[in-house]
Amino acid sequence: MKQNRRAFLQSAPALFLGGAFYHQTNKLQLHALPEEGIDSAAYWKMLRKHFPLRNDLVYLNNGTMGPSPYYVIEQTQQGMLEADEDANYGGWENTHQQLAAFIGADETEIALTRNVTEGINIICNGLSLTKGDEVIITTHEHGGNAFPWLNIARNKGVILRTFTPAPTADETLNRLEACISKRTKVIAVPHILCTQGQILPIKEISALGKRNQLFVFIDGAHGPGMVKLNMKELGCDAYATCCHKWMLGPKGTGFLYINKNAFEKVQPIFVGAGSDNAKWTMATQPPTMGDFAPSAHRYYAGTFNAGLYKGVIAALQFIESVGEERWIKRIETLGNYTQQQLLNTDKVEMLTPVEQKSRSGVIGFRIKGINSTSFYELASKQRIRIRQVHENGLNSLRVSTHIYNHTSEVDKLIELIKKS
Ligand SMILES: Cc1ncc(COP(=O)(O)O)c(C=O)c1O
């Protein structure tokens, strides 16, 4: 059996990852990350070897999908293999505890999901909103947060009040506050705008929501792995996110934080085995339901893929092995570098605020005199992967960098902009 497993692990990665390069680099174990010279360019160059990401690809689109390191991929594969070797059911049950610790929440406040969108739908369908109730949302939403609320607006007659984030956190807060009316029930905004990487002042937004007795929901797609999180400090009622962007975890894994004081406000809609408190039976007349689980497990149910969740734990271990502070600093440094280099060209209209606390690893801009689609296509031909932002009529471009990137990759993009 052991031999079979080895044979599988040697052949399967070759299938998925293209062979020789993988076999060469998978010898780099997690504990091989050096302690010395850890902030040097050499360190970050070495770290890139932990990723299957091809070297001929300048990948500047982490905001869409974070490529996993080999360690995460291996652990995911191994988790799947182990589950099938012994035909065991389960293996994901403790993931929520580690995710809770990572974002400063209580373990009872985490629901596992497949992605951010699922978490958003749990909240917006679970809140008891009625005709004429108002929800405050930005003009910079991703479809994942826009469409569920638009759907609620259509189905229930809820009114969406929009505001455009301003270049400073203070002014953004003022604009949001100006949208509050007697009929406002919910604030549903992103932590970090997918369009231009702007960090919204969530702590202050939560405090504002609390003063006005509003439910504060945060689309946190770009939060964990990008910025240090502590849910108790942020103070929101709910925060939906994923592991497949900035945490560099397996694709199709996410989680939703719901403050336990908010359980009563969010009705579980999508329920089943696991959402209950083990008191249900069909053997009584009439059948007995019992109640929901006393934790956020009331919001999710059924079977999960143990391998994917072993991969999520591996992603947390990988972050820890680099050091969360150093990881976040690296993202910040590359984001600052990208913005500065873009500004230096004099060819761009910068959309991301220059205010330090509002800026992240995602930078949005337009190139003066060049259509965004044309530049996007030109960059793609040069194997430079960025993102076009067509949402909300913005017609702009977005660059997002992570720890596996190097400044020389940003420089390639800048050269192309200068030549265009
Ligand atoms: C701000 C934001 N919200 C929601 C989503 C949807 O995420 P998912 O595909 O994990 O549901 C994204 C994806 O890019 C996003 O950027």
The ligand as an SDF file (V2000), in Angstrom:
LIG
                    3D

 16 16  0  0  0  0  0  0  0  0999 V2000
  -14.8210   41.4840   -3.9110 C   0  0  0  0  0  0  0  0  0  0  0  0
  -15.2310   40.1200   -4.3860 C   0  0  0  0  0  0  0  0  0  0  0  0
  -16.3570   39.5800   -3.9280 N   0  0  0  0  0  0  0  0  0  0  0  0
  -16.7660   38.3470   -4.2830 C   0  0  0  0  0  0  0  0  0  0  0  0
  -16.0200   37.5930   -5.1670 C   0  0  0  0  0  0  0  0  0  0  0  0
  -16.5030   36.2230   -5.5360 C   0  0  0  0  0  0  0  0  0  0  0  0
  -15.6380   35.2640   -4.9880 O   0  0  0  0  0  0  0  0  0  0  0  0
  -15.9050   33.6990   -5.1730 P   0  0  0  0  0  0  0  0  0  0  0  0
  -15.6390   33.4110   -6.6080 O   0  0  0  0  0  0  0  0  0  0  0  0
  -14.9430   33.0370   -4.2530 O   0  0  0  0  0  0  0  0  0  0  0  0
  -17.3180   33.4340   -4.8160 O   0  0  0  0  0  0  0  0  0  0  0  0
  -14.8190   38.1190   -5.6820 C   0  0  0  0  0  0  0  0  0  0  0  0
  -14.0080   37.3440   -6.6270 C   0  0  0  0  0  0  0  0  0  0  0  0
  -13.0870   37.8140   -7.2590 O   0  0  0  0  0  0  0  0  0  0  0  0
  -14.4250   39.4060   -5.2960 C   0  0  0  0  0  0  0  0  0  0  0  0
  -13.3050   39.9760   -5.7630 O   0  0  0  0  0  0  0  0  0  0  0  0
  1  2  1  0
  2  3  1  0
  2 15  2  0
  3  4  2  0
  4  5  1  0
  5  6  1  0
  5 12  2  0
  6  7  1  0
  7  8  1  0
  8  9  2  0
  8 10  1  0
  8 11  1  0
 12 13  1  0
 12 15  1  0
 13 14  2  0
 15 16  1  0
M  END
$$$$
